[in-house]
Each structure stands twice: as structure tokens, then as C-alpha cells.
Amino acid sequence: MKFNVILEEAEEGGFVVTVPALDGCITEGDTLEDALSNAKEAILCYLEGIVKLIVPNHKGLKSGTLHSILKKAGLTQEELKKLI
């Protein structure tokens, strides 16, 4: 699975990385390589957080909520199961 990221130079040096498909998923790094590596880790942590918050409580969600989150994250149900 792939996510688009936005790389911006930080005023204090280094880079800030934002993942538009994952609301609030932002990280940084001193070098471009560090920033991209940190982005991969941030994406995995974000998705693991979704799984921990949603999967145990899925019966209390509104109909279609989990599907909407998976679609926004670009994940299939099979990919989500691998993260669990």
C-alpha cells in the first residue's frame, strides 16, 4: 500500500512530512531520508492506532464507518487483517 506525502522544508532546518490521506499524520526529520523513514513509521503507527481503537469496538460504530476509514486510508479488509 502506498500513501502520498507532502515534504516541506522546516524553518529551523530539516523536513516536515504530512500524509494527506491520514488526518493529523505529521512527522519530521533532519534529512530527507530521515523524514521519509519517519513518515513510514508514522503511517504504520497511525494505522495500528485505528485498528486498536476501532476493531474491538466495531459493533458500536455507525454503519459504514469502518469501511469509510479503510477507503480513506487506501486499505483493503485483507490488509487491515494483516495489521491486527
N, CA and C atoms as an extended XYZ file, in Angstrom:
252
Properties=species:S:1:pos:R:3:atomname:S:1:resname:S:1:resid:I:1 pbc="F F F"
N         0.848       -1.163        0.000 N   MET     1
C         0.000        0.000        0.000 CA  MET     1
C         0.894        1.226        0.000 C   MET     1
N         0.449        2.259       -0.697 N   LYS     2
C         1.245        3.472       -0.828 CA  LYS     2
C         0.411        4.686       -0.434 C   LYS     2
N         1.080        5.645        0.178 N   PHE     3
C         0.446        6.905        0.562 CA  PHE     3
C         1.248        8.045       -0.032 C   PHE     3
N         0.550        9.052       -0.512 N   ASN     4
C         1.224       10.278       -0.944 CA  ASN     4
C         1.610       11.072        0.295 C   ASN     4
N         2.764       11.713        0.240 N   VAL     5
C         3.204       12.556        1.345 CA  VAL     5
C         3.576       13.930        0.800 C   VAL     5
N         3.489       14.914        1.659 N   ILE     6
C         3.917       16.275        1.312 CA  ILE     6
C         5.154       16.574        2.146 C   ILE     6
N         6.249       16.871        1.465 N   LEU     7
C         7.517       17.215        2.126 CA  LEU     7
C         7.712       18.719        2.057 C   LEU     7
N         7.991       19.331        3.188 N   GLU     8
C         8.252       20.767        3.232 CA  GLU     8
C         9.505       21.003        4.072 C   GLU     8
N        10.305       21.941        3.637 N   GLU     9
C        11.469       22.301        4.442 CA  GLU     9
C        10.999       23.047        5.679 C   GLU     9
N        11.535       22.666        6.824 N   ALA    10
C        11.182       23.326        8.086 CA  ALA    10
C        12.024       24.591        8.245 C   ALA    10
N        11.452       25.611        8.862 N   GLU    11
C        12.167       26.873        9.078 CA  GLU    11
C        13.445       26.673        9.880 C   GLU    11
N        13.385       25.773       10.848 N   GLU    12
C        14.542       25.537       11.708 CA  GLU    12
C        15.510       24.501       11.134 C   GLU    12
N        15.238       24.054        9.915 N   GLY    13
C        16.063       23.042        9.260 CA  GLY    13
C        15.349       21.705        9.266 C   GLY    13
N        15.781       20.839        8.384 N   GLY    14
C        15.135       19.543        8.263 CA  GLY    14
C        13.875       19.622        7.425 C   GLY    14
N        13.041       18.592        7.552 N   PHE    15
C        11.841       18.486        6.737 CA  PHE    15
C        10.644       18.081        7.584 C   PHE    15
N         9.481       18.597        7.208 N   VAL    16
C         8.204       18.214        7.802 CA  VAL    16
C         7.470       17.393        6.746 C   VAL    16
N         6.893       16.278        7.179 N   VAL    17
C         6.162       15.393        6.267 CA  VAL    17
C         4.723       15.285        6.752 C   VAL    17
N         3.792       15.509        5.835 N   THR    18
C         2.366       15.369        6.106 CA  THR    18
C         1.812       14.284        5.199 C   THR    18
N         0.893       13.472        5.747 N   VAL    19
C         0.237       12.419        4.966 CA  VAL    19
C        -1.227       12.844        4.802 C   VAL    19
N        -1.586       13.425        3.662 N   PRO    20
C        -2.936       13.975        3.491 CA  PRO    20
C        -4.073       12.971        3.695 C   PRO    20
N        -3.870       11.718        3.336 N   ALA    21
C        -4.936       10.716        3.464 CA  ALA    21
C        -5.202       10.326        4.914 C   ALA    21
N        -4.264       10.642        5.809 N   LEU    22
C        -4.403       10.263        7.214 CA  LEU    22
C        -4.406       11.536        8.062 C   LEU    22
N        -5.585       12.002        8.382 N   ASP    23
C        -5.765       13.272        9.083 CA  ASP    23
C        -4.906       13.353       10.337 C   ASP    23
N        -4.041       14.357       10.408 N   GLY    24
C        -3.194       14.566       11.569 CA  GLY    24
C        -1.908       13.761       11.576 C   GLY    24
N        -1.651       13.016       10.514 N   CYS    25
C        -0.423       12.215       10.447 CA  CYS    25
C         0.705       13.103        9.912 C   CYS    25
N         1.533       13.575       10.848 N   ILE    26
C         2.614       14.516       10.526 CA  ILE    26
C         3.864       14.058       11.271 C   ILE    26
N         5.010       14.172       10.622 N   THR    27
C         6.278       13.850       11.261 CA  THR    27
C         7.355       14.751       10.688 C   THR    27
N         8.596       14.517       11.097 N   GLU    28
C         9.688       15.346       10.612 CA  GLU    28
C        10.981       14.544       10.626 C   GLU    28
N        12.022       15.125       10.055 N   GLY    29
C        13.335       14.512       10.076 CA  GLY    29
C        14.394       15.536        9.732 C   GLY    29
N        15.609       15.300       10.220 N   ASP    30
C        16.709       16.221        9.950 CA  ASP    30
C        17.147       16.190        8.486 C   ASP    30
N        17.048       15.005        7.870 N   THR    31
C        17.402       14.858        6.455 CA  THR    31
C        16.192       14.340        5.707 C   THR    31
N        16.246       14.405        4.395 N   LEU    32
C        15.160       13.886        3.571 CA  LEU    32
C        14.949       12.397        3.855 C   LEU    32
N        16.051       11.665        3.964 N   GLU    33
C        15.960       10.226        4.227 CA  GLU    33
C        15.318        9.944        5.579 C   GLU    33
N        15.732       10.711        6.605 N   ASP    34
C        15.135       10.552        7.935 CA  ASP    34
C        13.647       10.881        7.910 C   ASP    34
N        13.294       11.941        7.221 N   ALA    35
C        11.896       12.361        7.157 CA  ALA    35
C        11.032       11.287        6.501 C   ALA    35
N        11.506       10.702        5.418 N   LEU    36
C        10.736        9.659        4.738 CA  LEU    36
C        10.651        8.389        5.575 C   LEU    36
N        11.740        8.053        6.241 N   SER    37
C        11.728        6.890        7.128 CA  SER    37
C        10.749        7.100        8.282 C   SER    37
N        10.778        8.293        8.851 N   ASN    38
C         9.848        8.624        9.932 CA  ASN    38
C         8.403        8.629        9.443 C   ASN    38
N         8.194        9.033        8.181 N   ALA    39
C         6.845        9.028        7.612 CA  ALA    39
C         6.310        7.600        7.520 C   ALA    39
N         7.150        6.668        7.095 N   LYS    40
C         6.717        5.267        7.016 CA  LYS    40
C         6.310        4.764        8.400 C   LYS    40
N         7.116        5.092        9.403 N   GLU    41
C         6.800        4.671       10.767 CA  GLU    41
C         5.523        5.339       11.269 C   GLU    41
N         5.350        6.622       10.963 N   ALA    42
C         4.150        7.345       11.395 CA  ALA    42
C         2.891        6.755       10.762 C   ALA    42
N         2.986        6.378        9.498 N   ILE    43
C         1.843        5.768        8.807 CA  ILE    43
C         1.477        4.454        9.478 C   ILE    43
N         2.468        3.621        9.746 N   LEU    44
C         2.194        2.340       10.409 CA  LEU    44
C         1.589        2.548       11.795 C   LEU    44
N         2.122        3.487       12.549 N   CYS    45
C         1.581        3.770       13.883 CA  CYS    45
C         0.148        4.283       13.797 C   CYS    45
N        -0.113        5.135       12.835 N   TYR    46
C        -1.455        5.681       12.636 CA  TYR    46
C        -2.443        4.553       12.374 C   TYR    46
N        -2.066        3.664       11.444 N   LEU    47
C        -2.954        2.559       11.076 CA  LEU    47
C        -3.126        1.578       12.233 C   LEU    47
N        -2.070        1.307       12.961 N   GLU    48
C        -2.177        0.436       14.137 CA  GLU    48
C        -3.097        1.064       15.176 C   GLU    48
N        -3.024        2.383       15.328 N   GLY    49
C        -3.906        3.083       16.253 CA  GLY    49
C        -5.364        2.957       15.848 C   GLY    49
N        -5.631        3.081       14.562 N   ILE    50
C        -7.003        2.908       14.066 CA  ILE    50
C        -7.500        1.521       14.399 C   ILE    50
N        -6.667        0.527       14.144 N   VAL    51
C        -7.056       -0.856       14.417 CA  VAL    51
C        -7.376       -1.029       15.901 C   VAL    51
N        -6.516       -0.519       16.776 N   LYS    52
C        -6.729       -0.680       18.219 CA  LYS    52
C        -7.986        0.039       18.698 C   LYS    52
N        -8.286        1.185       18.107 N   LEU    53
C        -9.462        1.942       18.527 CA  LEU    53
C       -10.756        1.386       17.965 C   LEU    53
N       -10.699        0.888       16.761 N   ILE    54
C       -11.928        0.521       16.065 CA  ILE    54
C       -12.277       -0.946       16.169 C   ILE    54
N       -11.339       -1.810       15.931 N   VAL    55
C       -11.665       -3.230       15.828 CA  VAL    55
C       -12.331       -3.771       17.091 C   VAL    55
N       -11.821       -3.505       18.303 N   PRO    56
C       -12.505       -4.060       19.476 CA  PRO    56
C       -13.908       -3.484       19.683 C   PRO    56
N       -14.155       -2.287       19.163 N   ASN    57
C       -15.431       -1.612       19.382 CA  ASN    57
C       -16.277       -1.503       18.120 C   ASN    57
N       -15.992       -2.334       17.134 N   HIS    58
C       -16.647       -2.163       15.834 CA  HIS    58
C       -18.160       -2.270       15.891 C   HIS    58
N       -18.717       -2.962       16.873 N   LYS    59
C       -20.174       -3.111       16.951 CA  LYS    59
C       -20.856       -1.805       17.336 C   LYS    59
N       -20.099       -0.894       17.967 N   GLY    60
C       -20.680        0.377       18.371 CA  GLY    60
C       -20.564        1.472       17.322 C   GLY    60
N       -19.950        1.156       16.179 N   LEU    61
C       -19.770        2.166       15.131 CA  LEU    61
C       -21.021        2.318       14.293 C   LEU    61
N       -21.183        3.499       13.726 N   LYS    62
C       -22.268        3.708       12.781 CA  LYS    62
C       -22.000        2.861       11.546 C   LYS    62
N       -23.035        2.438       10.890 N   SER    63
C       -22.893        1.624        9.687 CA  SER    63
C       -22.033        2.334        8.655 C   SER    63
N       -21.028        1.641        8.142 N   GLY    64
C       -20.171        2.182        7.095 CA  GLY    64
C       -18.945        2.923        7.592 C   GLY    64
N       -18.817        3.152        8.911 N   THR    65
C       -17.689        3.924        9.434 CA  THR    65
C       -16.365        3.244        9.158 C   THR    65
N       -16.250        1.964        9.490 N   LEU    66
C       -15.005        1.235        9.267 CA  LEU    66
C       -14.680        1.192        7.779 C   LEU    66
N       -15.679        0.963        6.961 N   HIS    67
C       -15.460        0.954        5.516 CA  HIS    67
C       -14.936        2.305        5.031 C   HIS    67
N       -15.503        3.387        5.552 N   SER    68
C       -15.067        4.731        5.153 CA  SER    68
C       -13.617        4.985        5.545 C   SER    68
N       -13.238        4.546        6.742 N   ILE    69
C       -11.860        4.739        7.200 CA  ILE    69
C       -10.904        3.925        6.343 C   ILE    69
N       -11.269        2.680        6.064 N   LEU    70
C       -10.413        1.840        5.214 CA  LEU    70
C       -10.256        2.452        3.831 C   LEU    70
N       -11.342        2.962        3.278 N   LYS    71
C       -11.285        3.573        1.955 CA  LYS    71
C       -10.388        4.803        1.968 C   LYS    71
N       -10.539        5.643        2.981 N   LYS    72
C        -9.722        6.857        3.087 CA  LYS    72
C        -8.243        6.516        3.227 C   LYS    72
N        -7.954        5.436        3.966 N   ALA    73
C        -6.570        5.013        4.174 CA  ALA    73
C        -6.040        4.197        3.001 C   ALA    73
N        -6.917        3.836        2.059 N   GLY    74
C        -6.490        3.045        0.922 CA  GLY    74
C        -6.181        1.603        1.282 C   GLY    74
N        -6.867        1.089        2.299 N   LEU    75
C        -6.636       -0.279        2.763 CA  LEU    75
C        -7.787       -1.192        2.364 C   LEU    75
N        -7.452       -2.437        2.082 N   THR    76
C        -8.479       -3.454        1.902 CA  THR    76
C        -8.704       -4.132        3.246 C   THR    76
N        -9.770       -4.892        3.359 N   GLN    77
C       -10.016       -5.616        4.599 CA  GLN    77
C        -8.905       -6.620        4.861 C   GLN    77
N        -8.367       -7.218        3.800 N   GLU    78
C        -7.280       -8.189        3.941 CA  GLU    78
C        -6.027       -7.516        4.501 C   GLU    78
N        -5.715       -6.307        4.024 N   GLU    79
C        -4.547       -5.581        4.523 CA  GLU    79
C        -4.732       -5.210        5.987 C   GLU    79
N        -5.965       -4.823        6.369 N   LEU    80
C        -6.251       -4.492        7.750 CA  LEU    80
C        -6.038       -5.725        8.634 C   LEU    80
N        -6.507       -6.882        8.181 N   LYS    81
C        -6.348       -8.116        8.958 CA  LYS    81
C        -4.877       -8.434        9.202 C   LYS    81
N        -4.012       -8.129        8.241 N   LYS    82
C        -2.579       -8.381        8.407 CA  LYS    82
C        -1.979       -7.484        9.473 C   LYS    82
N        -2.550       -6.287        9.679 N   LEU    83
C        -2.056       -5.367       10.690 CA  LEU    83
C        -2.480       -5.749       12.096 C   LEU    83
N        -3.541       -6.527       12.186 N   ILE    84
C        -4.088       -6.900       13.501 CA  ILE    84
C        -3.223       -7.960       14.157 C   ILE    84
